[in-house]
Amino acid sequence: MFIENITIAPRFSPKERAVIYQGDCLKFLKDIPDGSFQLIVTSPPYNIGKKYEEKLHLDQYIQQQRSVITECYRVLRSTGSICWQVGNYVDKSSIIPLDTILYPIFSDLNMKMRNRIVWHFEHGLHASKRFSGRYETIMWFTKTDDYVFNLDNVRVPQKYPGKKYFKGPKVGQYSSNPLGKNPSDLWIFPNVKSNHPEKTVHPCQFPIELVERLVLALTNQDDWVFDPFLGVGTTTVAAILRNRRGAGAEVLAEYVKIAKERVKMTVAGTLPRRPMQRPVFDPKDAGSHLTTAPWLTNTSDGGQMVLLDKLKRKYSTD
Ligand SMILES: C[S@@+](CC[C@H](N)C(=O)[O-])C[C@H]1O[C@@H](n2cnc3c(N)ncnc32)[C@H](O)[C@@H]1O
């Protein structure tokens, strides 16, 4: 794939290919002309007290999100999409799914929700007083009914591509689309934890492949993709990788520096990354010995055996 030797501009101009602004996204947005961006993808702060956010009262947080979303709506093209990726706000061990409280902001703007995509991943905190959280959502909204959606760009392999019609006029022909199937609204991508090739110091960066799928489906070549809460630049990286243009704002200098380095490495073809379509690692298939519980094979491990016996008795139905 060909990527031009681009420079990273600090301010927006339609002629640039990559723009990274250090500072508050609302300040950046105020100078952007209406209808500039084809796609806006972001994961905003969740208001849970991470190092980069001041924990606000929930009403204040919603108001702050409303200001940013309203500006994003203004700078979005009429054929464009906004994808707001969120998890839970947690207050005294009680969870509030952020999509439920942010949805009204988009509907007040008369935006149309096209999907609420569930992003499932396998690693995270182990909860002890509720089930451990293993998904977040991406709310996809369009500005109008006339929106870009390139499904063929993001089809995935079928489970049974060899299936044929068994009756009717097409009997004997292959029944599935040779380009693959619709990836559906349940997306399984590993989250970026310590052994992920894309991991940086940022505590919650996007996997590139997640943004890449949105970029491929919701934009055309050379379109602008904007992220108001850019972090370490994953959205810009995905845009540049796919020959689109990328703009973003980030308050923390440390993350801006990494974002710029990652964009430069993308252009040079040296950014470590997990490629799209790579199957999720299965330790059993890979033959890892750690997938066999030692207490099932090693009878000398008295401690674990005692625990196992206790459990067996507890759940026994005899
Ligand atoms: C959830 S992280 C996004 C991570 C990003 N998706 C990535 O892949 O690196 C949210 C980011 O928003 C930044 N941020 C918080 N408030 C901001 C604001 N008002 N304007 C711009 N960036 C902000 C934080 O510093 C943080 O890096």
Ligand as a Chemical Component Dictionary entry (heavy atoms), coordinates in Angstrom:
data_LIG
# 
_chem_comp.id                   LIG 
_chem_comp.type                 NON-POLYMER 
_chem_comp.pdbx_formal_charge   0 
_chem_comp.three_letter_code    LIG 
# 
loop_
_chem_comp_atom.comp_id 
_chem_comp_atom.atom_id 
_chem_comp_atom.alt_atom_id 
_chem_comp_atom.type_symbol 
_chem_comp_atom.charge 
_chem_comp_atom.model_Cartn_x 
_chem_comp_atom.model_Cartn_y 
_chem_comp_atom.model_Cartn_z 
_chem_comp_atom.pdbx_ordinal 
LIG C1  C1  C 0  -10.027 7.209  26.412 1  
LIG S1  S1  S 1  -8.642  8.162  25.974 2  
LIG C2  C2  C 0  -8.568  7.952  24.233 3  
LIG C3  C3  C 0  -7.504  6.995  23.792 4  
LIG C4  C4  C 0  -7.422  6.866  22.278 5  
LIG N1  N1  N 0  -8.619  6.243  21.749 6  
LIG C5  C5  C 0  -6.185  6.073  21.835 7  
LIG O1  O1  O 0  -6.316  5.087  21.093 8  
LIG O2  O2  O -1 -5.091  6.439  22.253 9  
LIG C6  C6  C 0  -9.225  9.806  26.128 10 
LIG C7  C7  C 0  -8.157  10.852 25.877 11 
LIG O3  O3  O 0  -8.769  12.143 25.864 12 
LIG C8  C8  C 0  -7.840  13.095 26.372 13 
LIG N2  N2  N 0  -8.638  14.282 26.745 14 
LIG C9  C9  C 0  -9.363  14.472 27.880 15 
LIG N3  N3  N 0  -10.021 15.657 27.822 16 
LIG C10 C10 C 0  -9.710  16.216 26.621 17 
LIG C11 C11 C 0  -10.101 17.411 25.962 18 
LIG N4  N4  N 0  -10.945 18.282 26.550 19 
LIG N5  N5  N 0  -9.610  17.664 24.726 20 
LIG C12 C12 C 0  -8.757  16.790 24.135 21 
LIG N6  N6  N 0  -8.348  15.632 24.703 22 
LIG C13 C13 C 0  -8.828  15.347 25.936 23 
LIG C14 C14 C 0  -7.158  12.347 27.501 24 
LIG O4  O4  O 0  -5.909  12.909 27.829 25 
LIG C15 C15 C 0  -7.073  10.927 26.943 26 
LIG O5  O5  O 0  -5.809  10.673 26.360 27 
# 
loop_
_chem_comp_bond.comp_id 
_chem_comp_bond.atom_id_1 
_chem_comp_bond.atom_id_2 
_chem_comp_bond.value_order 
_chem_comp_bond.pdbx_ordinal 
LIG C1  S1  SING 1  
LIG S1  C2  SING 2  
LIG S1  C6  SING 3  
LIG C2  C3  SING 4  
LIG C3  C4  SING 5  
LIG C4  N1  SING 6  
LIG C4  C5  SING 7  
LIG C5  O1  DOUB 8  
LIG C5  O2  SING 9  
LIG C6  C7  SING 10 
LIG C7  O3  SING 11 
LIG C7  C15 SING 12 
LIG O3  C8  SING 13 
LIG C8  N2  SING 14 
LIG C8  C14 SING 15 
LIG N2  C9  SING 16 
LIG N2  C13 SING 17 
LIG C9  N3  DOUB 18 
LIG N3  C10 SING 19 
LIG C10 C11 SING 20 
LIG C10 C13 DOUB 21 
LIG C11 N4  SING 22 
LIG C11 N5  DOUB 23 
LIG N5  C12 SING 24 
LIG C12 N6  DOUB 25 
LIG N6  C13 SING 26 
LIG C14 O4  SING 27 
LIG C14 C15 SING 28 
LIG C15 O5  SING 29 
# 
